[in-house]
Amino acid sequence: MLCAAVMVSCGGSKEKKTECDGNHTECTHQHSDCDGNHHNGECDGSHEDCTGECESGAGECGNCASKSAPVVDTNIGCIQVDNEMFLSKIADYKNPEWKFLGDKPAVIDFYADWCGPCKRIAPALEEIAKEYAGKVNVYKVNIDNCPEVAQAYGIASIPTLFFIPVEGGPLKAIGMMSKEEMVANIAKIMQ
């Protein structure tokens, strides 16, 4: 939403300069579209481009407030999981007793590349992963690549989503879901 506001303030004119608020990775891309170069020193110092090279390739941004400011990555998306990562980050699928290993709630999307409904819910899951970054992890498990995991949890139909609270067992949802339904289930596991 930040960058949409930046684009609107640009008004499509290449002459109008806009300010970088430093909070969104795409921000400088929008600025680049507006003024043809970097953010003209009006960055608050927290944007990743301020700690490295300018997009224009002109070298370090000398006008940034702080080159050591932390970068907040709001573009984290879904995390692709293989068998080994599932065992170390989510649960021991070889153990019949569920014990979640994560430190924050999670969503697991059991899917396959050939599955039409899986492809249709993928954009909503990516949005959710970005909107809930740092609060909820969104994992994707390709059942063709991880048949042992799918078999261990009885995944017979896809898409199947697990909504996992930090404590307790997962809520299982089979089939297509709207983003609103996913968000409602996330609210349940965040309580």
Buried (B, 14 or more C-beta within 10 A) or exposed (E): EBBEBBBEEBEEEEEEBBBBBBBBBBBBBBBBBBBEBBBBEBBBBBBBBBBEEBBEEEEEBEBBEEEEBEBBEBEEBBBEBEBEBBBEBBBBBEEEEBEBEBEBBBBBBBBBEEBEBBEEBBEBBBBBBBBBBEEBBBBBBBBEBBEEBBEBBEBEEBBBBBBBBEEEEBBBBEEEBEBEBBBEBBEEBBE
